[in-house]
Amino acid sequence: LSLAAGAKTYKMKFGNRGMNQPAIDLRTTRCYITPQNHGFAVDTSSLPSEWVPLMVNANDGTNEGVIHKMRPWFSVQFHPEACGGPTDTA
């Protein structure tokens, strides 16, 4: 979604892989423990003005999600179905 909006990405040295990766929701400061498997991150300084960071990785500070300021569009880098059902990462 970030690439489609016009942002740039970069290759991470090791990537975020495995279980128990902390992702912080920047709207609430709530930390979610997430499973991840990605080797690229979004360069938040390249996000168009109508997009803002949504989540950030607490371990390395990389972007974990973006959200549009006016439209109901958002995405995350992790697997939000970590605990499927009504208590998943919603």
HTML snippet that shows the backbone in 3Dmol.js (N, CA, C, O; Angstrom):
<script src="https://3Dmol.org/build/3Dmol-min.js"></script>
<div id="view" style="width:600px;height:400px;position:relative"></div>
<script>
const pdb = `
ATOM      1  N   LEU A   1       0.825  -1.185   0.000  1.00  0.00           N
ATOM      2  CA  LEU A   1       0.000   0.000   0.000  1.00  0.00           C
ATOM      3  C   LEU A   1       0.875   1.256   0.000  1.00  0.00           C
ATOM      4  O   LEU A   1       0.569   2.232  -0.685  1.00  0.00           O
ATOM      5  N   SER A   2       1.948   1.224   0.761  1.00  0.00           N
ATOM      6  CA  SER A   2       2.855   2.376   0.805  1.00  0.00           C
ATOM      7  C   SER A   2       3.495   2.631  -0.555  1.00  0.00           C
ATOM      8  O   SER A   2       3.611   3.778  -0.986  1.00  0.00           O
ATOM      9  N   LEU A   3       3.905   1.571  -1.222  1.00  0.00           N
ATOM     10  CA  LEU A   3       4.485   1.731  -2.564  1.00  0.00           C
ATOM     11  C   LEU A   3       3.451   2.291  -3.530  1.00  0.00           C
ATOM     12  O   LEU A   3       3.771   3.166  -4.335  1.00  0.00           O
ATOM     13  N   ALA A   4       2.224   1.804  -3.465  1.00  0.00           N
ATOM     14  CA  ALA A   4       1.166   2.288  -4.345  1.00  0.00           C
ATOM     15  C   ALA A   4       0.871   3.764  -4.089  1.00  0.00           C
ATOM     16  O   ALA A   4       0.488   4.486  -5.009  1.00  0.00           O
ATOM     17  N   ALA A   5       1.045   4.215  -2.859  1.00  0.00           N
ATOM     18  CA  ALA A   5       0.802   5.614  -2.506  1.00  0.00           C
ATOM     19  C   ALA A   5       1.955   6.517  -2.933  1.00  0.00           C
ATOM     20  O   ALA A   5       1.810   7.739  -2.975  1.00  0.00           O
ATOM     21  N   GLY A   6       3.111   5.908  -3.253  1.00  0.00           N
ATOM     22  CA  GLY A   6       4.256   6.694  -3.696  1.00  0.00           C
ATOM     23  C   GLY A   6       5.430   6.725  -2.738  1.00  0.00           C
ATOM     24  O   GLY A   6       6.410   7.424  -2.996  1.00  0.00           O
ATOM     25  N   ALA A   7       5.359   5.987  -1.638  1.00  0.00           N
ATOM     26  CA  ALA A   7       6.461   5.951  -0.677  1.00  0.00           C
ATOM     27  C   ALA A   7       7.583   5.043  -1.184  1.00  0.00           C
ATOM     28  O   ALA A   7       7.411   4.283  -2.136  1.00  0.00           O
ATOM     29  N   LYS A   8       8.718   5.144  -0.529  1.00  0.00           N
ATOM     30  CA  LYS A   8       9.867   4.305  -0.878  1.00  0.00           C
ATOM     31  C   LYS A   8      10.087   3.268   0.232  1.00  0.00           C
ATOM     32  O   LYS A   8       9.724   3.485   1.388  1.00  0.00           O
ATOM     33  N   THR A   9      10.685   2.147  -0.147  1.00  0.00           N
ATOM     34  CA  THR A   9      11.045   1.122   0.826  1.00  0.00           C
ATOM     35  C   THR A   9      12.546   0.889   0.759  1.00  0.00           C
ATOM     36  O   THR A   9      13.208   1.301  -0.193  1.00  0.00           O
ATOM     37  N   TYR A  10      13.069   0.230   1.771  1.00  0.00           N
ATOM     38  CA  TYR A  10      14.481  -0.128   1.773  1.00  0.00           C
ATOM     39  C   TYR A  10      14.644  -1.529   2.346  1.00  0.00           C
ATOM     40  O   TYR A  10      13.827  -1.994   3.141  1.00  0.00           O
ATOM     41  N   LYS A  11      15.723  -2.193   1.923  1.00  0.00           N
ATOM     42  CA  LYS A  11      16.008  -3.541   2.398  1.00  0.00           C
ATOM     43  C   LYS A  11      16.653  -3.455   3.780  1.00  0.00           C
ATOM     44  O   LYS A  11      17.605  -2.705   3.994  1.00  0.00           O
ATOM     45  N   MET A  12      16.117  -4.233   4.702  1.00  0.00           N
ATOM     46  CA  MET A  12      16.658  -4.270   6.060  1.00  0.00           C
ATOM     47  C   MET A  12      17.837  -5.240   6.109  1.00  0.00           C
ATOM     48  O   MET A  12      17.888  -6.191   5.329  1.00  0.00           O
ATOM     49  N   LYS A  13      18.771  -5.009   7.007  1.00  0.00           N
ATOM     50  CA  LYS A  13      19.947  -5.878   7.096  1.00  0.00           C
ATOM     51  C   LYS A  13      19.550  -7.318   7.425  1.00  0.00           C
ATOM     52  O   LYS A  13      20.032  -8.256   6.790  1.00  0.00           O
ATOM     53  N   PHE A  14      18.677  -7.492   8.410  1.00  0.00           N
ATOM     54  CA  PHE A  14      18.244  -8.833   8.797  1.00  0.00           C
ATOM     55  C   PHE A  14      16.747  -9.046   8.632  1.00  0.00           C
ATOM     56  O   PHE A  14      16.305 -10.186   8.486  1.00  0.00           O
ATOM     57  N   GLY A  15      15.982  -8.012   8.652  1.00  0.00           N
ATOM     58  CA  GLY A  15      14.528  -8.131   8.566  1.00  0.00           C
ATOM     59  C   GLY A  15      13.918  -8.431   9.918  1.00  0.00           C
ATOM     60  O   GLY A  15      14.623  -8.673  10.897  1.00  0.00           O
ATOM     61  N   ASN A  16      12.615  -8.411   9.958  1.00  0.00           N
ATOM     62  CA  ASN A  16      11.878  -8.778  11.172  1.00  0.00           C
ATOM     63  C   ASN A  16      11.217 -10.119  10.906  1.00  0.00           C
ATOM     64  O   ASN A  16      10.289 -10.228  10.106  1.00  0.00           O
ATOM     65  N   ARG A  17      11.710 -11.123  11.587  1.00  0.00           N
ATOM     66  CA  ARG A  17      11.245 -12.482  11.333  1.00  0.00           C
ATOM     67  C   ARG A  17      10.972 -13.189  12.658  1.00  0.00           C
ATOM     68  O   ARG A  17      11.706 -13.026  13.633  1.00  0.00           O
ATOM     69  N   GLY A  18       9.914 -13.967  12.669  1.00  0.00           N
ATOM     70  CA  GLY A  18       9.618 -14.781  13.839  1.00  0.00           C
ATOM     71  C   GLY A  18       8.495 -14.222  14.687  1.00  0.00           C
ATOM     72  O   GLY A  18       7.862 -13.219  14.356  1.00  0.00           O
ATOM     73  N   MET A  19       8.276 -14.903  15.781  1.00  0.00           N
ATOM     74  CA  MET A  19       7.192 -14.562  16.707  1.00  0.00           C
ATOM     75  C   MET A  19       7.660 -13.501  17.704  1.00  0.00           C
ATOM     76  O   MET A  19       8.851 -13.209  17.815  1.00  0.00           O
ATOM     77  N   ASN A  20       6.704 -12.941  18.416  1.00  0.00           N
ATOM     78  CA  ASN A  20       6.944 -12.039  19.541  1.00  0.00           C
ATOM     79  C   ASN A  20       7.693 -10.765  19.167  1.00  0.00           C
ATOM     80  O   ASN A  20       8.589 -10.325  19.887  1.00  0.00           O
ATOM     81  N   GLN A  21       7.316 -10.181  18.038  1.00  0.00           N
ATOM     82  CA  GLN A  21       7.877  -8.890  17.632  1.00  0.00           C
ATOM     83  C   GLN A  21       6.938  -7.786  18.131  1.00  0.00           C
ATOM     84  O   GLN A  21       5.756  -7.790  17.788  1.00  0.00           O
ATOM     85  N   PRO A  22       7.447  -6.834  18.939  1.00  0.00           N
ATOM     86  CA  PRO A  22       6.572  -5.793  19.482  1.00  0.00           C
ATOM     87  C   PRO A  22       6.294  -4.691  18.462  1.00  0.00           C
ATOM     88  O   PRO A  22       7.225  -4.106  17.909  1.00  0.00           O
ATOM     89  N   ALA A  23       5.022  -4.407  18.215  1.00  0.00           N
ATOM     90  CA  ALA A  23       4.601  -3.333  17.309  1.00  0.00           C
ATOM     91  C   ALA A  23       3.726  -2.366  18.096  1.00  0.00           C
ATOM     92  O   ALA A  23       2.724  -2.767  18.688  1.00  0.00           O
ATOM     93  N   ILE A  24       4.105  -1.096  18.101  1.00  0.00           N
ATOM     94  CA  ILE A  24       3.401  -0.090  18.883  1.00  0.00           C
ATOM     95  C   ILE A  24       2.447   0.700  17.992  1.00  0.00           C
ATOM     96  O   ILE A  24       2.842   1.230  16.954  1.00  0.00           O
ATOM     97  N   ASP A  25       1.192   0.771  18.411  1.00  0.00           N
ATOM     98  CA  ASP A  25       0.185   1.580  17.738  1.00  0.00           C
ATOM     99  C   ASP A  25       0.447   3.037  18.125  1.00  0.00           C
ATOM    100  O   ASP A  25       0.341   3.389  19.299  1.00  0.00           O
ATOM    101  N   LEU A  26       0.785   3.882  17.156  1.00  0.00           N
ATOM    102  CA  LEU A  26       1.140   5.265  17.447  1.00  0.00           C
ATOM    103  C   LEU A  26      -0.062   6.115  17.856  1.00  0.00           C
ATOM    104  O   LEU A  26       0.114   7.210  18.390  1.00  0.00           O
ATOM    105  N   ARG A  27      -1.273   5.632  17.615  1.00  0.00           N
ATOM    106  CA  ARG A  27      -2.461   6.384  18.029  1.00  0.00           C
ATOM    107  C   ARG A  27      -2.731   6.223  19.517  1.00  0.00           C
ATOM    108  O   ARG A  27      -3.201   7.155  20.170  1.00  0.00           O
ATOM    109  N   THR A  28      -2.433   5.042  20.055  1.00  0.00           N
ATOM    110  CA  THR A  28      -2.794   4.742  21.446  1.00  0.00           C
ATOM    111  C   THR A  28      -1.589   4.412  22.333  1.00  0.00           C
ATOM    112  O   THR A  28      -1.720   4.368  23.556  1.00  0.00           O
ATOM    113  N   THR A  29      -0.435   4.183  21.739  1.00  0.00           N
ATOM    114  CA  THR A  29       0.803   3.707  22.380  1.00  0.00           C
ATOM    115  C   THR A  29       0.677   2.280  22.907  1.00  0.00           C
ATOM    116  O   THR A  29       1.538   1.817  23.656  1.00  0.00           O
ATOM    117  N   ARG A  30      -0.388   1.582  22.521  1.00  0.00           N
ATOM    118  CA  ARG A  30      -0.551   0.181  22.916  1.00  0.00           C
ATOM    119  C   ARG A  30       0.436  -0.668  22.116  1.00  0.00           C
ATOM    120  O   ARG A  30       0.633  -0.449  20.920  1.00  0.00           O
ATOM    121  N   CYS A  31       1.047  -1.632  22.788  1.00  0.00           N
ATOM    122  CA  CYS A  31       2.013  -2.522  22.140  1.00  0.00           C
ATOM    123  C   CYS A  31       1.362  -3.875  21.870  1.00  0.00           C
ATOM    124  O   CYS A  31       0.792  -4.495  22.767  1.00  0.00           O
ATOM    125  N   TYR A  32       1.457  -4.318  20.619  1.00  0.00           N
ATOM    126  CA  TYR A  32       0.946  -5.632  20.224  1.00  0.00           C
ATOM    127  C   TYR A  32       2.133  -6.557  19.992  1.00  0.00           C
ATOM    128  O   TYR A  32       3.138  -6.142  19.414  1.00  0.00           O
ATOM    129  N   ILE A  33       2.030  -7.785  20.429  1.00  0.00           N
ATOM    130  CA  ILE A  33       3.063  -8.787  20.173  1.00  0.00           C
ATOM    131  C   ILE A  33       2.635  -9.525  18.916  1.00  0.00           C
ATOM    132  O   ILE A  33       1.575 -10.150  18.887  1.00  0.00           O
ATOM    133  N   THR A  34       3.463  -9.454  17.871  1.00  0.00           N
ATOM    134  CA  THR A  34       3.061  -9.907  16.544  1.00  0.00           C
ATOM    135  C   THR A  34       4.044 -10.904  15.934  1.00  0.00           C
ATOM    136  O   THR A  34       5.230 -10.887  16.263  1.00  0.00           O
ATOM    137  N   PRO A  35       3.558 -11.768  15.051  1.00  0.00           N
ATOM    138  CA  PRO A  35       4.446 -12.597  14.235  1.00  0.00           C
ATOM    139  C   PRO A  35       4.773 -11.824  12.950  1.00  0.00           C
ATOM    140  O   PRO A  35       3.903 -11.179  12.365  1.00  0.00           O
ATOM    141  N   GLN A  36       6.037 -11.899  12.522  1.00  0.00           N
ATOM    142  CA  GLN A  36       6.436 -11.150  11.338  1.00  0.00           C
ATOM    143  C   GLN A  36       7.351 -11.975  10.446  1.00  0.00           C
ATOM    144  O   GLN A  36       8.001 -12.920  10.893  1.00  0.00           O
ATOM    145  N   ASN A  37       7.385 -11.594   9.173  1.00  0.00           N
ATOM    146  CA  ASN A  37       8.277 -12.237   8.231  1.00  0.00           C
ATOM    147  C   ASN A  37       8.472 -11.312   7.031  1.00  0.00           C
ATOM    148  O   ASN A  37       7.929 -11.551   5.952  1.00  0.00           O
ATOM    149  N   HIS A  38       9.260 -10.249   7.236  1.00  0.00           N
ATOM    150  CA  HIS A  38       9.523  -9.318   6.143  1.00  0.00           C
ATOM    151  C   HIS A  38      10.952  -8.792   6.200  1.00  0.00           C
ATOM    152  O   HIS A  38      11.543  -8.657   7.271  1.00  0.00           O
ATOM    153  N   GLY A  39      11.484  -8.504   5.038  1.00  0.00           N
ATOM    154  CA  GLY A  39      12.863  -8.028   4.929  1.00  0.00           C
ATOM    155  C   GLY A  39      12.991  -6.619   4.384  1.00  0.00           C
ATOM    156  O   GLY A  39      14.101  -6.145   4.143  1.00  0.00           O
ATOM    157  N   PHE A  40      11.854  -5.938   4.185  1.00  0.00           N
ATOM    158  CA  PHE A  40      11.855  -4.559   3.703  1.00  0.00           C
ATOM    159  C   PHE A  40      11.042  -3.705   4.654  1.00  0.00           C
ATOM    160  O   PHE A  40      10.136  -4.203   5.322  1.00  0.00           O
ATOM    161  N   ALA A  41      11.362  -2.420   4.718  1.00  0.00           N
ATOM    162  CA  ALA A  41      10.611  -1.480   5.557  1.00  0.00           C
ATOM    163  C   ALA A  41      10.284  -0.239   4.740  1.00  0.00           C
ATOM    164  O   ALA A  41      10.966   0.078   3.765  1.00  0.00           O
ATOM    165  N   VAL A  42       9.241   0.451   5.148  1.00  0.00           N
ATOM    166  CA  VAL A  42       8.831   1.693   4.499  1.00  0.00           C
ATOM    167  C   VAL A  42       9.648   2.844   5.063  1.00  0.00           C
ATOM    168  O   VAL A  42       9.808   2.970   6.277  1.00  0.00           O
ATOM    169  N   ASP A  43      10.166   3.685   4.167  1.00  0.00           N
ATOM    170  CA  ASP A  43      10.855   4.910   4.575  1.00  0.00           C
ATOM    171  C   ASP A  43       9.781   5.943   4.884  1.00  0.00           C
ATOM    172  O   ASP A  43       9.195   6.518   3.967  1.00  0.00           O
ATOM    173  N   THR A  44       9.517   6.184   6.164  1.00  0.00           N
ATOM    174  CA  THR A  44       8.408   7.060   6.542  1.00  0.00           C
ATOM    175  C   THR A  44       8.603   8.497   6.074  1.00  0.00           C
ATOM    176  O   THR A  44       7.625   9.225   5.904  1.00  0.00           O
ATOM    177  N   SER A  45       9.840   8.916   5.865  1.00  0.00           N
ATOM    178  CA  SER A  45      10.068  10.285   5.383  1.00  0.00           C
ATOM    179  C   SER A  45       9.618  10.449   3.933  1.00  0.00           C
ATOM    180  O   SER A  45       9.486  11.574   3.452  1.00  0.00           O
ATOM    181  N   SER A  46       9.379   9.336   3.233  1.00  0.00           N
ATOM    182  CA  SER A  46       8.949   9.407   1.835  1.00  0.00           C
ATOM    183  C   SER A  46       7.433   9.260   1.667  1.00  0.00           C
ATOM    184  O   SER A  46       6.929   9.278   0.544  1.00  0.00           O
ATOM    185  N   LEU A  47       6.707   9.114   2.781  1.00  0.00           N
ATOM    186  CA  LEU A  47       5.242   8.989   2.695  1.00  0.00           C
ATOM    187  C   LEU A  47       4.630  10.288   2.168  1.00  0.00           C
ATOM    188  O   LEU A  47       5.024  11.371   2.603  1.00  0.00           O
ATOM    189  N   PRO A  48       3.676  10.200   1.245  1.00  0.00           N
ATOM    190  CA  PRO A  48       2.964  11.398   0.797  1.00  0.00           C
ATOM    191  C   PRO A  48       2.260  12.071   1.981  1.00  0.00           C
ATOM    192  O   PRO A  48       2.010  11.428   3.001  1.00  0.00           O
ATOM    193  N   SER A  49       1.947  13.344   1.848  1.00  0.00           N
ATOM    194  CA  SER A  49       1.415  14.127   2.968  1.00  0.00           C
ATOM    195  C   SER A  49       0.090  13.601   3.522  1.00  0.00           C
ATOM    196  O   SER A  49      -0.233  13.851   4.683  1.00  0.00           O
ATOM    197  N   GLU A  50      -0.685  12.870   2.699  1.00  0.00           N
ATOM    198  CA  GLU A  50      -1.967  12.364   3.207  1.00  0.00           C
ATOM    199  C   GLU A  50      -1.854  11.025   3.932  1.00  0.00           C
ATOM    200  O   GLU A  50      -2.863  10.461   4.355  1.00  0.00           O
ATOM    201  N   TRP A  51      -0.639  10.517   4.075  1.00  0.00           N
ATOM    202  CA  TRP A  51      -0.392   9.254   4.783  1.00  0.00           C
ATOM    203  C   TRP A  51       0.464   9.515   6.013  1.00  0.00           C
ATOM    204  O   TRP A  51       1.339  10.381   5.994  1.00  0.00           O
ATOM    205  N   VAL A  52       0.209   8.759   7.091  1.00  0.00           N
ATOM    206  CA  VAL A  52       1.005   8.879   8.318  1.00  0.00           C
ATOM    207  C   VAL A  52       1.363   7.482   8.829  1.00  0.00           C
ATOM    208  O   VAL A  52       0.651   6.517   8.549  1.00  0.00           O
ATOM    209  N   PRO A  53       2.450   7.375   9.567  1.00  0.00           N
ATOM    210  CA  PRO A  53       2.786   6.087  10.184  1.00  0.00           C
ATOM    211  C   PRO A  53       1.700   5.682  11.182  1.00  0.00           C
ATOM    212  O   PRO A  53       1.159   6.521  11.902  1.00  0.00           O
ATOM    213  N   LEU A  54       1.395   4.393  11.213  1.00  0.00           N
ATOM    214  CA  LEU A  54       0.375   3.847  12.114  1.00  0.00           C
ATOM    215  C   LEU A  54       1.004   3.024  13.227  1.00  0.00           C
ATOM    216  O   LEU A  54       0.617   3.139  14.390  1.00  0.00           O
ATOM    217  N   MET A  55       1.979   2.192  12.864  1.00  0.00           N
ATOM    218  CA  MET A  55       2.631   1.296  13.815  1.00  0.00           C
ATOM    219  C   MET A  55       4.144   1.420  13.648  1.00  0.00           C
ATOM    220  O   MET A  55       4.634   1.743  12.566  1.00  0.00           O
ATOM    221  N   VAL A  56       4.878   1.159  14.730  1.00  0.00           N
ATOM    222  CA  VAL A  56       6.336   1.161  14.681  1.00  0.00           C
ATOM    223  C   VAL A  56       6.854  -0.031  15.481  1.00  0.00           C
ATOM    224  O   VAL A  56       6.282  -0.391  16.510  1.00  0.00           O
ATOM    225  N   ASN A  57       7.934  -0.637  15.009  1.00  0.00           N
ATOM    226  CA  ASN A  57       8.537  -1.773  15.704  1.00  0.00           C
ATOM    227  C   ASN A  57       9.308  -1.253  16.911  1.00  0.00           C
ATOM    228  O   ASN A  57      10.173  -0.389  16.769  1.00  0.00           O
ATOM    229  N   ALA A  58       9.002  -1.772  18.095  1.00  0.00           N
ATOM    230  CA  ALA A  58       9.654  -1.306  19.323  1.00  0.00           C
ATOM    231  C   ALA A  58      11.113  -1.736  19.414  1.00  0.00           C
ATOM    232  O   ALA A  58      11.889  -1.119  20.144  1.00  0.00           O
ATOM    233  N   ASN A  59      11.500  -2.780  18.691  1.00  0.00           N
ATOM    234  CA  ASN A  59      12.890  -3.233  18.744  1.00  0.00           C
ATOM    235  C   ASN A  59      13.822  -2.374  17.919  1.00  0.00           C
ATOM    236  O   ASN A  59      14.892  -1.990  18.392  1.00  0.00           O
ATOM    237  N   ASP A  60      13.433  -2.064  16.686  1.00  0.00           N
ATOM    238  CA  ASP A  60      14.360  -1.356  15.795  1.00  0.00           C
ATOM    239  C   ASP A  60      13.832  -0.030  15.257  1.00  0.00           C
ATOM    240  O   ASP A  60      14.540   0.650  14.515  1.00  0.00           O
ATOM    241  N   GLY A  61      12.608   0.352  15.610  1.00  0.00           N
ATOM    242  CA  GLY A  61      12.058   1.633  15.204  1.00  0.00           C
ATOM    243  C   GLY A  61      11.580   1.705  13.764  1.00  0.00           C
ATOM    244  O   GLY A  61      11.251   2.788  13.278  1.00  0.00           O
ATOM    245  N   THR A  62      11.534   0.564  13.066  1.00  0.00           N
ATOM    246  CA  THR A  62      11.082   0.578  11.678  1.00  0.00           C
ATOM    247  C   THR A  62       9.569   0.682  11.604  1.00  0.00           C
ATOM    248  O   THR A  62       8.857   0.330  12.545  1.00  0.00           O
ATOM    249  N   ASN A  63       9.092   1.172  10.469  1.00  0.00           N
ATOM    250  CA  ASN A  63       7.665   1.324  10.251  1.00  0.00           C
ATOM    251  C   ASN A  63       7.003  -0.044  10.153  1.00  0.00           C
ATOM    252  O   ASN A  63       7.516  -0.941   9.484  1.00  0.00           O
ATOM    253  N   GLU A  64       5.867  -0.202  10.819  1.00  0.00           N
ATOM    254  CA  GLU A  64       5.107  -1.452  10.777  1.00  0.00           C
ATOM    255  C   GLU A  64       3.709  -1.257  10.216  1.00  0.00           C
ATOM    256  O   GLU A  64       2.940  -2.215  10.136  1.00  0.00           O
ATOM    257  N   GLY A  65       3.363  -0.030   9.824  1.00  0.00           N
ATOM    258  CA  GLY A  65       2.049   0.200   9.257  1.00  0.00           C
ATOM    259  C   GLY A  65       1.827   1.665   8.918  1.00  0.00           C
ATOM    260  O   GLY A  65       2.478   2.552   9.471  1.00  0.00           O
ATOM    261  N   VAL A  66       0.894   1.903   7.997  1.00  0.00           N
ATOM    262  CA  VAL A  66       0.534   3.262   7.587  1.00  0.00           C
ATOM    263  C   VAL A  66      -0.980   3.392   7.562  1.00  0.00           C
ATOM    264  O   VAL A  66      -1.701   2.399   7.466  1.00  0.00           O
ATOM    265  N   ILE A  67      -1.453   4.640   7.649  1.00  0.00           N
ATOM    266  CA  ILE A  67      -2.883   4.920   7.592  1.00  0.00           C
ATOM    267  C   ILE A  67      -3.094   6.232   6.846  1.00  0.00           C
ATOM    268  O   ILE A  67      -2.307   7.171   6.964  1.00  0.00           O
ATOM    269  N   HIS A  68      -4.176   6.272   6.075  1.00  0.00           N
ATOM    270  CA  HIS A  68      -4.522   7.483   5.335  1.00  0.00           C
ATOM    271  C   HIS A  68      -5.206   8.459   6.294  1.00  0.00           C
ATOM    272  O   HIS A  68      -5.971   8.040   7.162  1.00  0.00           O
ATOM    273  N   LYS A  69      -4.934   9.753   6.141  1.00  0.00           N
ATOM    274  CA  LYS A  69      -5.494  10.752   7.054  1.00  0.00           C
ATOM    275  C   LYS A  69      -7.007  10.922   6.914  1.00  0.00           C
ATOM    276  O   LYS A  69      -7.682  11.226   7.898  1.00  0.00           O
ATOM    277  N   MET A  70      -7.552  10.732   5.707  1.00  0.00           N
ATOM    278  CA  MET A  70      -8.972  10.996   5.500  1.00  0.00           C
ATOM    279  C   MET A  70      -9.784   9.780   5.059  1.00  0.00           C
ATOM    280  O   MET A  70     -10.966   9.677   5.384  1.00  0.00           O
ATOM    281  N   ARG A  71      -9.177   8.882   4.342  1.00  0.00           N
ATOM    282  CA  ARG A  71      -9.878   7.698   3.841  1.00  0.00           C
ATOM    283  C   ARG A  71      -9.712   6.536   4.816  1.00  0.00           C
ATOM    284  O   ARG A  71      -8.778   6.547   5.616  1.00  0.00           O
ATOM    285  N   PRO A  72     -10.586   5.538   4.774  1.00  0.00           N
ATOM    286  CA  PRO A  72     -10.476   4.390   5.678  1.00  0.00           C
ATOM    287  C   PRO A  72      -9.492   3.337   5.154  1.00  0.00           C
ATOM    288  O   PRO A  72      -9.836   2.158   5.066  1.00  0.00           O
ATOM    289  N   TRP A  73      -8.270   3.761   4.806  1.00  0.00           N
ATOM    290  CA  TRP A  73      -7.264   2.868   4.237  1.00  0.00           C
ATOM    291  C   TRP A  73      -6.092   2.755   5.201  1.00  0.00           C
ATOM    292  O   TRP A  73      -5.552   3.761   5.660  1.00  0.00           O
ATOM    293  N   PHE A  74      -5.706   1.525   5.502  1.00  0.00           N
ATOM    294  CA  PHE A  74      -4.518   1.304   6.331  1.00  0.00           C
ATOM    295  C   PHE A  74      -3.958  -0.073   6.029  1.00  0.00           C
ATOM    296  O   PHE A  74      -4.647  -0.921   5.462  1.00  0.00           O
ATOM    297  N   SER A  75      -2.713  -0.293   6.407  1.00  0.00           N
ATOM    298  CA  SER A  75      -2.117  -1.624   6.280  1.00  0.00           C
ATOM    299  C   SER A  75      -1.008  -1.760   7.314  1.00  0.00           C
ATOM    300  O   SER A  75      -0.498  -0.769   7.836  1.00  0.00           O
ATOM    301  N   VAL A  76      -0.646  -3.008   7.600  1.00  0.00           N
ATOM    302  CA  VAL A  76       0.434  -3.289   8.547  1.00  0.00           C
ATOM    303  C   VAL A  76       1.406  -4.297   7.931  1.00  0.00           C
ATOM    304  O   VAL A  76       1.052  -5.021   7.001  1.00  0.00           O
ATOM    305  N   GLN A  77       2.613  -4.337   8.449  1.00  0.00           N
ATOM    306  CA  GLN A  77       3.652  -5.238   7.955  1.00  0.00           C
ATOM    307  C   GLN A  77       3.594  -6.621   8.606  1.00  0.00           C
ATOM    308  O   GLN A  77       4.142  -7.584   8.069  1.00  0.00           O
ATOM    309  N   PHE A  78       2.946  -6.720   9.737  1.00  0.00           N
ATOM    310  CA  PHE A  78       2.928  -7.993  10.472  1.00  0.00           C
ATOM    311  C   PHE A  78       1.685  -8.798  10.121  1.00  0.00           C
ATOM    312  O   PHE A  78       0.853  -8.348   9.333  1.00  0.00           O
ATOM    313  N   HIS A  79       1.559  -9.966  10.694  1.00  0.00           N
ATOM    314  CA  HIS A  79       0.408 -10.841  10.483  1.00  0.00           C
ATOM    315  C   HIS A  79      -0.627 -10.533  11.564  1.00  0.00           C
ATOM    316  O   HIS A  79      -0.472 -10.997  12.693  1.00  0.00           O
ATOM    317  N   PRO A  80      -1.680  -9.765  11.259  1.00  0.00           N
ATOM    318  CA  PRO A  80      -2.629  -9.364  12.302  1.00  0.00           C
ATOM    319  C   PRO A  80      -3.487 -10.504  12.847  1.00  0.00           C
ATOM    320  O   PRO A  80      -4.186 -10.319  13.843  1.00  0.00           O
ATOM    321  N   GLU A  81      -3.450 -11.667  12.220  1.00  0.00           N
ATOM    322  CA  GLU A  81      -4.264 -12.786  12.701  1.00  0.00           C
ATOM    323  C   GLU A  81      -3.495 -13.667  13.680  1.00  0.00           C
ATOM    324  O   GLU A  81      -3.698 -14.880  13.710  1.00  0.00           O
ATOM    325  N   ALA A  82      -2.627 -13.076  14.471  1.00  0.00           N
ATOM    326  CA  ALA A  82      -1.791 -13.823  15.401  1.00  0.00           C
ATOM    327  C   ALA A  82      -2.599 -14.670  16.369  1.00  0.00           C
ATOM    328  O   ALA A  82      -2.157 -15.741  16.784  1.00  0.00           O
ATOM    329  N   CYS A  83      -3.765 -14.196  16.723  1.00  0.00           N
ATOM    330  CA  CYS A  83      -4.624 -14.907  17.662  1.00  0.00           C
ATOM    331  C   CYS A  83      -6.041 -14.821  17.120  1.00  0.00           C
ATOM    332  O   CYS A  83      -6.871 -14.077  17.641  1.00  0.00           O
ATOM    333  N   GLY A  84      -6.311 -15.583  16.076  1.00  0.00           N
ATOM    334  CA  GLY A  84      -7.586 -15.481  15.378  1.00  0.00           C
ATOM    335  C   GLY A  84      -8.804 -15.493  16.275  1.00  0.00           C
ATOM    336  O   GLY A  84      -8.849 -16.217  17.270  1.00  0.00           O
ATOM    337  N   GLY A  85      -9.787 -14.692  15.921  1.00  0.00           N
ATOM    338  CA  GLY A  85     -11.005 -14.610  16.702  1.00  0.00           C
ATOM    339  C   GLY A  85     -11.254 -13.195  17.197  1.00  0.00           C
ATOM    340  O   GLY A  85     -10.628 -12.248  16.720  1.00  0.00           O
ATOM    341  N   PRO A  86     -12.157 -13.050  18.144  1.00  0.00           N
ATOM    342  CA  PRO A  86     -12.537 -11.695  18.575  1.00  0.00           C
ATOM    343  C   PRO A  86     -11.442 -10.963  19.341  1.00  0.00           C
ATOM    344  O   PRO A  86     -11.574  -9.763  19.583  1.00  0.00           O
ATOM    345  N   THR A  87     -10.372 -11.638  19.729  1.00  0.00           N
ATOM    346  CA  THR A  87      -9.308 -10.961  20.476  1.00  0.00           C
ATOM    347  C   THR A  87      -8.030 -10.824  19.628  1.00  0.00           C
ATOM    348  O   THR A  87      -6.946 -10.638  20.183  1.00  0.00           O
ATOM    349  N   ASP A  88      -8.142 -10.914  18.303  1.00  0.00           N
ATOM    350  CA  ASP A  88      -6.947 -10.767  17.467  1.00  0.00           C
ATOM    351  C   ASP A  88      -6.513  -9.313  17.424  1.00  0.00           C
ATOM    352  O   ASP A  88      -7.118  -8.472  18.089  1.00  0.00           O
ATOM    353  N   THR A  89      -5.494  -9.003  16.669  1.00  0.00           N
ATOM    354  CA  THR A  89      -4.972  -7.642  16.589  1.00  0.00           C
ATOM    355  C   THR A  89      -5.898  -6.803  15.723  1.00  0.00           C
ATOM    356  O   THR A  89      -5.634  -6.596  14.539  1.00  0.00           O
ATOM    357  N   ALA A  90      -6.968  -6.329  16.308  1.00  0.00           N
ATOM    358  CA  ALA A  90      -7.976  -5.567  15.552  1.00  0.00           C
ATOM    359  C   ALA A  90      -7.921  -4.097  15.906  1.00  0.00           C
ATOM    360  O   ALA A  90      -8.694  -3.303  15.370  1.00  0.00           O
TER     361      ALA A  90
END
`;
const viewer = $3Dmol.createViewer("view");
viewer.addModel(pdb, "pdb");
viewer.setStyle({}, {cartoon: {color: "spectrum"}});
viewer.zoomTo();
viewer.render();
</script>
